[in-house]
Amino acid sequence: MNGEDYTARLGVFHSLSPGLKSYISTIAKKTEYQRGEALFLTSENTFFPLIANGKLQMLAFDIDIGREISIGTYREEDFLYHFVKAVPLAGVELYVKFLEDSSVITISEKHFSNLMKLFTDAYLLNLNFTSFHFSTLFKLLLVNTKTGKSI
């Protein structure tokens, strides 16, 4: 997947100006991961992560009870929410486990900051991207509440 394919997929969340498309195409970074590798989501700040290829599972580890809780499985061409050092949940570690050799395209914290400063449409992209992921989370919570499962 090249930079143009990545920007086209981001464009689903909000139309990107030609300048923003060009900038994102040059700054997007692909990182390779091996099957079985785990990545704690508090270990680095990256933005707009797209699974270019492969499959992964998002998990939460509840330290208090010593139990892994599966949040969901993500496949090629799925976007994940930003890998950001969010306010830590007391007693919970979030991480992804790669179920097969995979690659993820992201934007670094430095470049994300520049995007927000230089492009007004980047703000709207981030707002819509965040809204999409919160909506997905709320649907997941609703389904789990109806079925009596706990996340």
PEWO-V113621 format. One record per backbone hydrogen bond with DSSP energy under -1.0 kcal/mol. CO is the residue of the C=O (numbers start at 0). NH is the residue of the N-H. If there is no record, write none. Layout:
# PEWO-V113621
CO/NH + CO/NH
This chain:
# PEWO-V113621
1/5 + 2/6 + 3/7 + 4/8 + 5/9 + 6/10 + 8/11 + 9/12 + 9/13 + 16/20 + 17/21 + 18/22 + 19/23 + 20/24 + 21/25 + 22/26 + 23/27 + 28/105 + 30/103 + 32/101 + 33/36 + 36/97 + 38/95 + 39/42 + 45/82 + 46/106 + 48/79 + 49/104 + 50/76 + 52/102 + 54/98 + 54/99 + 55/73 + 56/96 + 57/70 + 57/71 + 58/94 + 59/68 + 60/92 + 61/65 + 61/66 + 66/61 + 68/59 + 71/57 + 73/55 + 74/77 + 77/50 + 81/83 + 82/45 + 83/85 + 88/91 + 90/62 + 92/60 + 93/40 + 94/58 + 95/38 + 96/56 + 97/35 + 101/32 + 102/51 + 102/52 + 103/30 + 104/49 + 105/28 + 106/46 + 107/111 + 108/112 + 109/113 + 110/114 + 111/115 + 112/116 + 113/117 + 114/118 + 119/123 + 120/124 + 121/125 + 122/126 + 123/127 + 124/128 + 125/129 + 126/130 + 127/131 + 128/132 + 129/133 + 130/134 + 131/135 + 132/136 + 133/137 + 134/138 + 135/139 + 136/140 + 137/141 + 138/142 + 139/143 + 140/144 + 141/145 + 142/146 + 143/148
